[in-house]
Amino acid sequence: MLSASSLGDVRRQQALRQRRRQRVWRQVLMRTLRFLVTAALLLFIVGPLIWLLLLSLKPSESIFSAGPFSPTLANYVAVVESSFFESLWHSVLIDGGATLLTMVVALPAAYAIVRQLQHPFFRLMLTYNLAVRVLPGLILLVPLFVIFRRLELLNTFPGMMLAYQVIGLPIAMTSLFGFFAEVPRAIEEAAIVDGASRLQVFWHISLPLARQGIVATTILVFMMTWTEFLFALVLTGNETVTAPVAILDFIKYANVDWGSLAAATVVLLLPSIAFGFATGRAFIRGLTAGAIQGE
């Protein structure tokens, strides 16, 4: 017969094995749950894109059928033969110019506000920027339309660049505040003691140290304006219409050309997807730079 101590050791080993099995099953359950959640999120995000791509490859007679179909590029040919690519070029010009204009204004403005927050004027500017940031775009659109009509900026490339700068500047400045705040003041003060001007400190020290945040902010502003619809719908005309508005040409009064509409949407999304893949790492590094430096 087993002694009391031996019986206790056996029970402890059984309990230990039981806890190990429970731990293994718990790990398996958590991994399975994470996999299911990740798969559901991936399907939720990628599913509509796959459906859109398949729709763009369907012939007109198979648009609403759920069965197999023979892929065709007829819808993309229709998009090429339309004026959509001209509108796409308008989007490139307007969004590129607006992004450049926004960053040229946002960089010195954000830096000045961060470094002069003790001044009442700069605190007021910070409050104003945050207030404009949360305003619906429609509130800004009506006065912009009136001002642009009087200044004859409607249906012009400079007018659209200014309009996108108005909506992009608060976002850019809000993003840049945190990055400039992470730049050590001691380095700037040492440069000033050595005879550098505030402009030289900004150009040679602050901008290089915040470059990852600047890259991330530039990407954010461009991606935001690339698919903007409301301002472009109201402020552009035939000479400056952008791609998101030009997609409406495939929606007729009597019917909707679903295949060409899907193909145009795919073409509009391709630059965003390609740009995201090309600059995704820089964007993520920029967004996480402040958190890493703050540790």
SEMAR-727909 format. One record per residue (C-alpha): residue number from 0; x, y negated, z negated. Coordinates in Angstrom, 3 decimals, m for minus. Example, Ala and Ser with C-alpha at 12.3 -4.5 7.8 and 13.67 -1.06 7.14 Angstrom:
2
<atom><pos>0</pos><x>12.300</x><y>4.500</y><z>m7.800</z></atom>
<atom><pos>1</pos><x>13.670</x><y>1.060</y><z>m7.140</z></atom>
END
This chain:
295
<atom><pos>0</pos><x>0.000</x><y>0.000</y><z>0.000</z></atom>
<atom><pos>1</pos><x>1.046</x><y>m3.555</y><z>0.689</z></atom>
<atom><pos>2</pos><x>2.060</x><y>m5.647</y><z>m2.216</z></atom>
<atom><pos>3</pos><x>0.315</x><y>m8.898</y><z>m3.000</z></atom>
<atom><pos>4</pos><x>3.214</x><y>m10.945</y><z>m1.603</z></atom>
<atom><pos>5</pos><x>3.327</x><y>m8.880</y><z>1.628</z></atom>
<atom><pos>6</pos><x>m0.437</x><y>m9.231</y><z>2.034</z></atom>
<atom><pos>7</pos><x>m0.098</x><y>m12.978</y><z>1.586</z></atom>
<atom><pos>8</pos><x>2.635</x><y>m13.130</y><z>4.252</z></atom>
<atom><pos>9</pos><x>0.423</x><y>m11.222</y><z>6.693</z></atom>
<atom><pos>10</pos><x>m2.467</x><y>m13.572</y><z>6.096</z></atom>
<atom><pos>11</pos><x>m0.249</x><y>m16.613</y><z>6.528</z></atom>
<atom><pos>12</pos><x>1.093</x><y>m15.227</y><z>9.826</z></atom>
<atom><pos>13</pos><x>m2.452</x><y>m14.519</y><z>11.021</z></atom>
<atom><pos>14</pos><x>m3.505</x><y>m18.048</y><z>10.084</z></atom>
<atom><pos>15</pos><x>m0.450</x><y>m19.446</y><z>11.865</z></atom>
<atom><pos>16</pos><x>m1.234</x><y>m17.457</y><z>15.016</z></atom>
<atom><pos>17</pos><x>m4.839</x><y>m18.629</y><z>14.815</z></atom>
<atom><pos>18</pos><x>m3.748</x><y>m22.273</y><z>14.598</z></atom>
<atom><pos>19</pos><x>m1.392</x><y>m21.778</y><z>17.543</z></atom>
<atom><pos>20</pos><x>m4.206</x><y>m20.291</y><z>19.643</z></atom>
<atom><pos>21</pos><x>m6.477</x><y>m23.188</y><z>18.701</z></atom>
<atom><pos>22</pos><x>m3.730</x><y>m25.652</y><z>19.612</z></atom>
<atom><pos>23</pos><x>m3.192</x><y>m23.951</y><z>22.985</z></atom>
<atom><pos>24</pos><x>m6.920</x><y>m23.935</y><z>23.737</z></atom>
<atom><pos>25</pos><x>m7.153</x><y>m27.571</y><z>22.691</z></atom>
<atom><pos>26</pos><x>m4.300</x><y>m28.499</y><z>25.049</z></atom>
<atom><pos>27</pos><x>m5.897</x><y>m26.533</y><z>27.892</z></atom>
<atom><pos>28</pos><x>m9.227</x><y>m28.235</y><z>27.242</z></atom>
<atom><pos>29</pos><x>m7.667</x><y>m31.716</y><z>27.191</z></atom>
<atom><pos>30</pos><x>m5.722</x><y>m31.056</y><z>30.406</z></atom>
<atom><pos>31</pos><x>m8.853</x><y>m29.754</y><z>32.103</z></atom>
<atom><pos>32</pos><x>m10.817</x><y>m32.776</y><z>30.934</z></atom>
<atom><pos>33</pos><x>m8.118</x><y>m35.163</y><z>32.169</z></atom>
<atom><pos>34</pos><x>m8.048</x><y>m33.383</y><z>35.517</z></atom>
<atom><pos>35</pos><x>m11.833</x><y>m33.588</y><z>35.903</z></atom>
<atom><pos>36</pos><x>m11.910</x><y>m37.278</y><z>34.968</z></atom>
<atom><pos>37</pos><x>m9.036</x><y>m38.061</y><z>37.349</z></atom>
<atom><pos>38</pos><x>m10.693</x><y>m36.104</y><z>40.159</z></atom>
<atom><pos>39</pos><x>m14.001</x><y>m37.901</y><z>39.558</z></atom>
<atom><pos>40</pos><x>m12.325</x><y>m41.320</y><z>39.611</z></atom>
<atom><pos>41</pos><x>m10.359</x><y>m40.416</y><z>42.737</z></atom>
<atom><pos>42</pos><x>m13.511</x><y>m39.225</y><z>44.469</z></atom>
<atom><pos>43</pos><x>m15.311</x><y>m42.387</y><z>43.402</z></atom>
<atom><pos>44</pos><x>m12.545</x><y>m44.576</y><z>44.861</z></atom>
<atom><pos>45</pos><x>m11.475</x><y>m42.610</y><z>47.932</z></atom>
<atom><pos>46</pos><x>m14.869</x><y>m41.098</y><z>48.801</z></atom>
<atom><pos>47</pos><x>m16.381</x><y>m44.266</y><z>50.334</z></atom>
<atom><pos>48</pos><x>m13.203</x><y>m44.868</y><z>52.356</z></atom>
<atom><pos>49</pos><x>m13.306</x><y>m41.343</y><z>53.789</z></atom>
<atom><pos>50</pos><x>m17.006</x><y>m41.736</y><z>54.575</z></atom>
<atom><pos>51</pos><x>m16.294</x><y>m45.085</y><z>56.287</z></atom>
<atom><pos>52</pos><x>m13.502</x><y>m43.556</y><z>58.377</z></atom>
<atom><pos>53</pos><x>m15.699</x><y>m40.627</y><z>59.446</z></atom>
<atom><pos>54</pos><x>m18.530</x><y>m42.997</y><z>60.312</z></atom>
<atom><pos>55</pos><x>m16.201</x><y>m45.048</y><z>62.517</z></atom>
<atom><pos>56</pos><x>m15.270</x><y>m41.894</y><z>64.460</z></atom>
<atom><pos>57</pos><x>m18.848</x><y>m40.771</y><z>65.087</z></atom>
<atom><pos>58</pos><x>m20.558</x><y>m41.299</y><z>68.455</z></atom>
<atom><pos>59</pos><x>m23.674</x><y>m43.473</y><z>68.403</z></atom>
<atom><pos>60</pos><x>m26.068</x><y>m40.532</y><z>68.716</z></atom>
<atom><pos>61</pos><x>m24.529</x><y>m38.804</y><z>65.648</z></atom>
<atom><pos>62</pos><x>m24.364</x><y>m41.768</y><z>63.260</z></atom>
<atom><pos>63</pos><x>m27.146</x><y>m40.549</y><z>60.985</z></atom>
<atom><pos>64</pos><x>m26.586</x><y>m36.811</y><z>61.426</z></atom>
<atom><pos>65</pos><x>m24.949</x><y>m34.823</y><z>58.648</z></atom>
<atom><pos>66</pos><x>m23.701</x><y>m31.971</y><z>60.821</z></atom>
<atom><pos>67</pos><x>m20.405</x><y>m31.554</y><z>62.678</z></atom>
<atom><pos>68</pos><x>m19.554</x><y>m34.041</y><z>65.426</z></atom>
<atom><pos>69</pos><x>m16.934</x><y>m34.660</y><z>68.084</z></atom>
<atom><pos>70</pos><x>m14.668</x><y>m37.556</y><z>66.991</z></atom>
<atom><pos>71</pos><x>m14.459</x><y>m40.478</y><z>69.386</z></atom>
<atom><pos>72</pos><x>m12.575</x><y>m43.772</y><z>69.552</z></atom>
<atom><pos>73</pos><x>m15.415</x><y>m45.518</y><z>71.382</z></atom>
<atom><pos>74</pos><x>m16.234</x><y>m47.624</y><z>68.337</z></atom>
<atom><pos>75</pos><x>m12.645</x><y>m48.857</y><z>68.067</z></atom>
<atom><pos>76</pos><x>m12.621</x><y>m49.634</y><z>71.792</z></atom>
<atom><pos>77</pos><x>m15.750</x><y>m51.729</y><z>71.261</z></atom>
<atom><pos>78</pos><x>m14.004</x><y>m53.600</y><z>68.430</z></atom>
<atom><pos>79</pos><x>m10.935</x><y>m54.244</y><z>70.600</z></atom>
<atom><pos>80</pos><x>m13.111</x><y>m55.524</y><z>73.458</z></atom>
<atom><pos>81</pos><x>m14.909</x><y>m57.918</y><z>71.121</z></atom>
<atom><pos>82</pos><x>m13.503</x><y>m61.113</y><z>69.618</z></atom>
<atom><pos>83</pos><x>m12.810</x><y>m59.426</y><z>66.284</z></atom>
<atom><pos>84</pos><x>m9.018</x><y>m59.362</y><z>66.665</z></atom>
<atom><pos>85</pos><x>m9.007</x><y>m63.093</y><z>67.344</z></atom>
<atom><pos>86</pos><x>m10.820</x><y>m63.549</y><z>64.047</z></atom>
<atom><pos>87</pos><x>m8.312</x><y>m61.220</y><z>62.412</z></atom>
<atom><pos>88</pos><x>m5.514</x><y>m63.507</y><z>63.593</z></atom>
<atom><pos>89</pos><x>m7.432</x><y>m66.471</y><z>62.138</z></atom>
<atom><pos>90</pos><x>m7.487</x><y>m64.630</y><z>58.800</z></atom>
<atom><pos>91</pos><x>m3.722</x><y>m64.092</y><z>58.945</z></atom>
<atom><pos>92</pos><x>m3.072</x><y>m67.784</y><z>59.620</z></atom>
<atom><pos>93</pos><x>m5.532</x><y>m69.094</y><z>57.037</z></atom>
<atom><pos>94</pos><x>m4.704</x><y>m66.628</y><z>54.264</z></atom>
<atom><pos>95</pos><x>m0.956</x><y>m66.909</y><z>54.791</z></atom>
<atom><pos>96</pos><x>m1.079</x><y>m70.698</y><z>54.787</z></atom>
<atom><pos>97</pos><x>m3.420</x><y>m70.802</y><z>51.802</z></atom>
<atom><pos>98</pos><x>m1.205</x><y>m68.418</y><z>49.814</z></atom>
<atom><pos>99</pos><x>1.892</x><y>m70.479</y><z>50.596</z></atom>
<atom><pos>100</pos><x>0.122</x><y>m73.728</y><z>49.683</z></atom>
<atom><pos>101</pos><x>m1.250</x><y>m72.221</y><z>46.484</z></atom>
<atom><pos>102</pos><x>2.121</x><y>m70.968</y><z>45.295</z></atom>
<atom><pos>103</pos><x>3.879</x><y>m74.251</y><z>46.160</z></atom>
<atom><pos>104</pos><x>1.431</x><y>m76.096</y><z>43.897</z></atom>
<atom><pos>105</pos><x>0.963</x><y>m73.409</y><z>41.228</z></atom>
<atom><pos>106</pos><x>4.637</x><y>m72.746</y><z>40.456</z></atom>
<atom><pos>107</pos><x>5.672</x><y>m76.236</y><z>39.265</z></atom>
<atom><pos>108</pos><x>2.236</x><y>m76.897</y><z>37.754</z></atom>
<atom><pos>109</pos><x>2.206</x><y>m73.711</y><z>35.679</z></atom>
<atom><pos>110</pos><x>5.796</x><y>m74.261</y><z>34.574</z></atom>
<atom><pos>111</pos><x>5.116</x><y>m77.858</y><z>33.520</z></atom>
<atom><pos>112</pos><x>2.013</x><y>m76.897</y><z>31.534</z></atom>
<atom><pos>113</pos><x>3.793</x><y>m74.043</y><z>29.747</z></atom>
<atom><pos>114</pos><x>6.775</x><y>m76.229</y><z>28.798</z></atom>
<atom><pos>115</pos><x>4.735</x><y>m79.307</y><z>27.810</z></atom>
<atom><pos>116</pos><x>1.796</x><y>m77.794</y><z>25.944</z></atom>
<atom><pos>117</pos><x>2.402</x><y>m80.139</y><z>23.014</z></atom>
<atom><pos>118</pos><x>1.354</x><y>m83.058</y><z>25.226</z></atom>
<atom><pos>119</pos><x>m2.444</x><y>m83.751</y><z>25.197</z></atom>
<atom><pos>120</pos><x>m2.578</x><y>m84.224</y><z>28.975</z></atom>
<atom><pos>121</pos><x>m1.097</x><y>m80.804</y><z>29.691</z></atom>
<atom><pos>122</pos><x>m3.375</x><y>m79.163</y><z>27.117</z></atom>
<atom><pos>123</pos><x>m6.293</x><y>m80.779</y><z>28.955</z></atom>
<atom><pos>124</pos><x>m4.982</x><y>m79.440</y><z>32.257</z></atom>
<atom><pos>125</pos><x>m4.747</x><y>m75.949</y><z>30.770</z></atom>
<atom><pos>126</pos><x>m8.351</x><y>m76.165</y><z>29.567</z></atom>
<atom><pos>127</pos><x>m9.484</x><y>m77.465</y><z>32.954</z></atom>
<atom><pos>128</pos><x>m7.695</x><y>m74.648</y><z>34.758</z></atom>
<atom><pos>129</pos><x>m9.309</x><y>m71.993</y><z>32.563</z></atom>
<atom><pos>130</pos><x>m12.735</x><y>m73.625</y><z>33.015</z></atom>
<atom><pos>131</pos><x>m12.426</x><y>m73.658</y><z>36.808</z></atom>
<atom><pos>132</pos><x>m11.233</x><y>m70.060</y><z>36.680</z></atom>
<atom><pos>133</pos><x>m14.541</x><y>m68.811</y><z>35.282</z></atom>
<atom><pos>134</pos><x>m16.836</x><y>m70.952</y><z>37.448</z></atom>
<atom><pos>135</pos><x>m18.843</x><y>m69.155</y><z>40.151</z></atom>
<atom><pos>136</pos><x>m17.581</x><y>m69.917</y><z>43.623</z></atom>
<atom><pos>137</pos><x>m20.962</x><y>m71.262</y><z>44.711</z></atom>
<atom><pos>138</pos><x>m20.597</x><y>m74.197</y><z>42.321</z></atom>
<atom><pos>139</pos><x>m17.385</x><y>m75.241</y><z>44.096</z></atom>
<atom><pos>140</pos><x>m18.697</x><y>m74.509</y><z>47.585</z></atom>
<atom><pos>141</pos><x>m21.419</x><y>m77.172</y><z>47.743</z></atom>
<atom><pos>142</pos><x>m19.213</x><y>m80.185</y><z>46.867</z></atom>
<atom><pos>143</pos><x>m16.454</x><y>m78.801</y><z>49.093</z></atom>
<atom><pos>144</pos><x>m18.873</x><y>m78.661</y><z>52.014</z></atom>
<atom><pos>145</pos><x>m19.928</x><y>m82.283</y><z>51.474</z></atom>
<atom><pos>146</pos><x>m16.332</x><y>m83.496</y><z>51.126</z></atom>
<atom><pos>147</pos><x>m15.104</x><y>m81.521</y><z>54.128</z></atom>
<atom><pos>148</pos><x>m17.940</x><y>m82.788</y><z>56.305</z></atom>
<atom><pos>149</pos><x>m17.064</x><y>m86.392</y><z>55.503</z></atom>
<atom><pos>150</pos><x>m13.362</x><y>m85.776</y><z>56.069</z></atom>
<atom><pos>151</pos><x>m14.087</x><y>m83.760</y><z>59.257</z></atom>
<atom><pos>152</pos><x>m12.366</x><y>m80.691</y><z>57.850</z></atom>
<atom><pos>153</pos><x>m15.184</x><y>m78.261</y><z>58.601</z></atom>
<atom><pos>154</pos><x>m14.248</x><y>m75.562</y><z>61.104</z></atom>
<atom><pos>155</pos><x>m10.530</x><y>m76.406</y><z>60.848</z></atom>
<atom><pos>156</pos><x>m7.548</x><y>m74.336</y><z>59.748</z></atom>
<atom><pos>157</pos><x>m6.233</x><y>m76.981</y><z>57.281</z></atom>
<atom><pos>158</pos><x>m9.698</x><y>m77.239</y><z>55.762</z></atom>
<atom><pos>159</pos><x>m9.939</x><y>m73.498</y><z>55.142</z></atom>
<atom><pos>160</pos><x>m6.427</x><y>m73.420</y><z>53.701</z></atom>
<atom><pos>161</pos><x>m7.386</x><y>m76.190</y><z>51.277</z></atom>
<atom><pos>162</pos><x>m10.614</x><y>m74.400</y><z>50.362</z></atom>
<atom><pos>163</pos><x>m8.793</x><y>m71.153</y><z>49.595</z></atom>
<atom><pos>164</pos><x>m6.185</x><y>m73.122</y><z>47.682</z></atom>
<atom><pos>165</pos><x>m8.955</x><y>m74.525</y><z>45.489</z></atom>
<atom><pos>166</pos><x>m10.209</x><y>m71.063</y><z>44.537</z></atom>
<atom><pos>167</pos><x>m6.761</x><y>m69.448</y><z>44.429</z></atom>
<atom><pos>168</pos><x>m4.911</x><y>m72.066</y><z>42.384</z></atom>
<atom><pos>169</pos><x>m6.606</x><y>m71.346</y><z>39.009</z></atom>
<atom><pos>170</pos><x>m5.976</x><y>m67.616</y><z>39.419</z></atom>
<atom><pos>171</pos><x>m2.339</x><y>m68.159</y><z>40.373</z></atom>
<atom><pos>172</pos><x>m1.701</x><y>m70.572</y><z>37.505</z></atom>
<atom><pos>173</pos><x>m3.383</x><y>m68.305</y><z>34.971</z></atom>
<atom><pos>174</pos><x>m1.193</x><y>m65.430</y><z>36.129</z></atom>
<atom><pos>175</pos><x>1.993</x><y>m67.526</y><z>36.093</z></atom>
<atom><pos>176</pos><x>1.451</x><y>m68.933</y><z>32.590</z></atom>
<atom><pos>177</pos><x>2.442</x><y>m65.663</y><z>30.959</z></atom>
<atom><pos>178</pos><x>5.483</x><y>m65.097</y><z>33.146</z></atom>
<atom><pos>179</pos><x>6.953</x><y>m68.560</y><z>32.566</z></atom>
<atom><pos>180</pos><x>6.215</x><y>m68.280</y><z>28.847</z></atom>
<atom><pos>181</pos><x>8.483</x><y>m65.202</y><z>28.748</z></atom>
<atom><pos>182</pos><x>11.477</x><y>m67.164</y><z>30.110</z></atom>
<atom><pos>183</pos><x>13.721</x><y>m67.855</y><z>27.055</z></atom>
<atom><pos>184</pos><x>13.834</x><y>m71.537</y><z>26.166</z></atom>
<atom><pos>185</pos><x>17.374</x><y>m71.109</y><z>24.816</z></atom>
<atom><pos>186</pos><x>18.736</x><y>m70.466</y><z>28.303</z></atom>
<atom><pos>187</pos><x>17.040</x><y>m73.575</y><z>29.670</z></atom>
<atom><pos>188</pos><x>18.217</x><y>m75.720</y><z>26.767</z></atom>
<atom><pos>189</pos><x>21.794</x><y>m74.482</y><z>27.224</z></atom>
<atom><pos>190</pos><x>21.659</x><y>m75.453</y><z>30.906</z></atom>
<atom><pos>191</pos><x>20.331</x><y>m78.918</y><z>30.024</z></atom>
<atom><pos>192</pos><x>23.132</x><y>m79.374</y><z>27.498</z></atom>
<atom><pos>193</pos><x>25.600</x><y>m78.492</y><z>30.282</z></atom>
<atom><pos>194</pos><x>24.192</x><y>m81.333</y><z>32.385</z></atom>
<atom><pos>195</pos><x>21.512</x><y>m79.629</y><z>34.491</z></atom>
<atom><pos>196</pos><x>18.347</x><y>m81.572</y><z>35.265</z></atom>
<atom><pos>197</pos><x>14.886</x><y>m80.188</y><z>34.547</z></atom>
<atom><pos>198</pos><x>14.392</x><y>m79.598</y><z>38.294</z></atom>
<atom><pos>199</pos><x>17.669</x><y>m77.654</y><z>38.492</z></atom>
<atom><pos>200</pos><x>16.672</x><y>m75.588</y><z>35.458</z></atom>
<atom><pos>201</pos><x>13.330</x><y>m74.807</y><z>37.093</z></atom>
<atom><pos>202</pos><x>14.873</x><y>m73.881</y><z>40.451</z></atom>
<atom><pos>203</pos><x>18.001</x><y>m71.996</y><z>39.370</z></atom>
<atom><pos>204</pos><x>16.910</x><y>m70.434</y><z>36.069</z></atom>
<atom><pos>205</pos><x>13.146</x><y>m70.227</y><z>35.545</z></atom>
<atom><pos>206</pos><x>12.161</x><y>m69.152</y><z>39.051</z></atom>
<atom><pos>207</pos><x>14.747</x><y>m66.310</y><z>39.299</z></atom>
<atom><pos>208</pos><x>13.864</x><y>m65.007</y><z>35.840</z></atom>
<atom><pos>209</pos><x>10.144</x><y>m65.009</y><z>36.678</z></atom>
<atom><pos>210</pos><x>10.538</x><y>m63.655</y><z>40.218</z></atom>
<atom><pos>211</pos><x>8.717</x><y>m60.391</y><z>39.536</z></atom>
<atom><pos>212</pos><x>5.725</x><y>m62.301</y><z>38.230</z></atom>
<atom><pos>213</pos><x>5.881</x><y>m64.647</y><z>41.217</z></atom>
<atom><pos>214</pos><x>5.801</x><y>m61.679</y><z>43.611</z></atom>
<atom><pos>215</pos><x>2.851</x><y>m60.146</y><z>41.769</z></atom>
<atom><pos>216</pos><x>0.951</x><y>m63.447</y><z>41.772</z></atom>
<atom><pos>217</pos><x>1.600</x><y>m64.004</y><z>45.481</z></atom>
<atom><pos>218</pos><x>0.239</x><y>m60.548</y><z>46.291</z></atom>
<atom><pos>219</pos><x>m2.792</x><y>m61.157</y><z>44.082</z></atom>
<atom><pos>220</pos><x>m3.643</x><y>m64.470</y><z>45.755</z></atom>
<atom><pos>221</pos><x>m3.234</x><y>m63.094</y><z>49.292</z></atom>
<atom><pos>222</pos><x>m5.338</x><y>m60.005</y><z>48.614</z></atom>
<atom><pos>223</pos><x>m8.052</x><y>m62.159</y><z>47.049</z></atom>
<atom><pos>224</pos><x>m8.338</x><y>m64.458</y><z>50.074</z></atom>
<atom><pos>225</pos><x>m8.006</x><y>m61.710</y><z>52.690</z></atom>
<atom><pos>226</pos><x>m11.530</x><y>m60.376</y><z>52.147</z></atom>
<atom><pos>227</pos><x>m13.166</x><y>m63.627</y><z>50.956</z></atom>
<atom><pos>228</pos><x>m16.572</x><y>m64.044</y><z>52.612</z></atom>
<atom><pos>229</pos><x>m18.722</x><y>m66.819</y><z>51.119</z></atom>
<atom><pos>230</pos><x>m16.412</x><y>m69.817</y><z>51.689</z></atom>
<atom><pos>231</pos><x>m15.494</x><y>m68.580</y><z>55.171</z></atom>
<atom><pos>232</pos><x>m19.163</x><y>m68.124</y><z>56.091</z></atom>
<atom><pos>233</pos><x>m20.046</x><y>m71.733</y><z>55.209</z></atom>
<atom><pos>234</pos><x>m16.873</x><y>m73.650</y><z>56.095</z></atom>
<atom><pos>235</pos><x>m15.747</x><y>m71.988</y><z>59.346</z></atom>
<atom><pos>236</pos><x>m17.082</x><y>m72.100</y><z>62.889</z></atom>
<atom><pos>237</pos><x>m16.441</x><y>m70.350</y><z>66.185</z></atom>
<atom><pos>238</pos><x>m12.895</x><y>m71.728</y><z>66.393</z></atom>
<atom><pos>239</pos><x>m11.808</x><y>m70.645</y><z>62.909</z></atom>
<atom><pos>240</pos><x>m14.088</x><y>m67.743</y><z>61.947</z></atom>
<atom><pos>241</pos><x>m12.271</x><y>m65.155</y><z>59.822</z></atom>
<atom><pos>242</pos><x>m12.476</x><y>m61.382</y><z>60.062</z></atom>
<atom><pos>243</pos><x>m14.875</x><y>m60.797</y><z>57.121</z></atom>
<atom><pos>244</pos><x>m17.391</x><y>m63.152</y><z>58.750</z></atom>
<atom><pos>245</pos><x>m16.775</x><y>m61.816</y><z>62.274</z></atom>
<atom><pos>246</pos><x>m17.957</x><y>m58.387</y><z>61.121</z></atom>
<atom><pos>247</pos><x>m21.471</x><y>m59.859</y><z>61.109</z></atom>
<atom><pos>248</pos><x>m21.351</x><y>m59.942</y><z>64.928</z></atom>
<atom><pos>249</pos><x>m22.014</x><y>m56.202</y><z>64.895</z></atom>
<atom><pos>250</pos><x>m25.279</x><y>m56.765</y><z>63.021</z></atom>
<atom><pos>251</pos><x>m27.919</x><y>m57.774</y><z>65.572</z></atom>
<atom><pos>252</pos><x>m31.476</x><y>m58.953</y><z>65.050</z></atom>
<atom><pos>253</pos><x>m32.987</x><y>m55.806</y><z>66.519</z></atom>
<atom><pos>254</pos><x>m30.429</x><y>m53.210</y><z>65.483</z></atom>
<atom><pos>255</pos><x>m27.086</x><y>m52.606</y><z>63.773</z></atom>
<atom><pos>256</pos><x>m24.098</x><y>m51.141</y><z>65.590</z></atom>
<atom><pos>257</pos><x>m23.095</x><y>m48.943</y><z>62.658</z></atom>
<atom><pos>258</pos><x>m20.178</x><y>m47.279</y><z>64.411</z></atom>
<atom><pos>259</pos><x>m18.522</x><y>m50.537</y><z>65.501</z></atom>
<atom><pos>260</pos><x>m19.315</x><y>m52.074</y><z>62.118</z></atom>
<atom><pos>261</pos><x>m17.515</x><y>m49.218</y><z>60.364</z></atom>
<atom><pos>262</pos><x>m14.584</x><y>m49.391</y><z>62.797</z></atom>
<atom><pos>263</pos><x>m14.205</x><y>m53.160</y><z>62.254</z></atom>
<atom><pos>264</pos><x>m14.294</x><y>m52.623</y><z>58.506</z></atom>
<atom><pos>265</pos><x>m11.553</x><y>m49.997</y><z>58.741</z></atom>
<atom><pos>266</pos><x>m9.417</x><y>m52.386</y><z>60.808</z></atom>
<atom><pos>267</pos><x>m9.995</x><y>m55.123</y><z>58.211</z></atom>
<atom><pos>268</pos><x>m9.020</x><y>m52.822</y><z>55.351</z></atom>
<atom><pos>269</pos><x>m5.910</x><y>m51.372</y><z>57.003</z></atom>
<atom><pos>270</pos><x>m3.685</x><y>m54.448</y><z>56.412</z></atom>
<atom><pos>271</pos><x>m4.765</x><y>m54.545</y><z>52.758</z></atom>
<atom><pos>272</pos><x>m4.012</x><y>m50.849</y><z>52.283</z></atom>
<atom><pos>273</pos><x>m0.674</x><y>m51.091</y><z>54.111</z></atom>
<atom><pos>274</pos><x>0.261</x><y>m54.233</y><z>52.204</z></atom>
<atom><pos>275</pos><x>m0.694</x><y>m52.540</y><z>48.952</z></atom>
<atom><pos>276</pos><x>1.466</x><y>m49.491</y><z>49.664</z></atom>
<atom><pos>277</pos><x>4.386</x><y>m51.647</y><z>50.782</z></atom>
<atom><pos>278</pos><x>4.308</x><y>m53.979</y><z>47.775</z></atom>
<atom><pos>279</pos><x>2.584</x><y>m51.820</y><z>45.164</z></atom>
<atom><pos>280</pos><x>5.710</x><y>m51.175</y><z>43.110</z></atom>
<atom><pos>281</pos><x>6.676</x><y>m54.842</y><z>43.112</z></atom>
<atom><pos>282</pos><x>3.133</x><y>m55.744</y><z>42.065</z></atom>
<atom><pos>283</pos><x>3.139</x><y>m53.277</y><z>39.172</z></atom>
<atom><pos>284</pos><x>6.617</x><y>m54.357</y><z>38.051</z></atom>
<atom><pos>285</pos><x>5.471</x><y>m57.948</y><z>38.072</z></atom>
<atom><pos>286</pos><x>2.350</x><y>m57.243</y><z>36.042</z></atom>
<atom><pos>287</pos><x>4.289</x><y>m55.232</y><z>33.457</z></atom>
<atom><pos>288</pos><x>7.351</x><y>m57.485</y><z>33.314</z></atom>
<atom><pos>289</pos><x>5.919</x><y>m59.684</y><z>30.576</z></atom>
<atom><pos>290</pos><x>4.933</x><y>m56.724</y><z>28.416</z></atom>
<atom><pos>291</pos><x>8.363</x><y>m55.122</y><z>28.761</z></atom>
<atom><pos>292</pos><x>10.200</x><y>m58.349</y><z>27.968</z></atom>
<atom><pos>293</pos><x>7.971</x><y>m58.943</y><z>24.970</z></atom>
<atom><pos>294</pos><x>8.882</x><y>m55.646</y><z>23.318</z></atom>
END
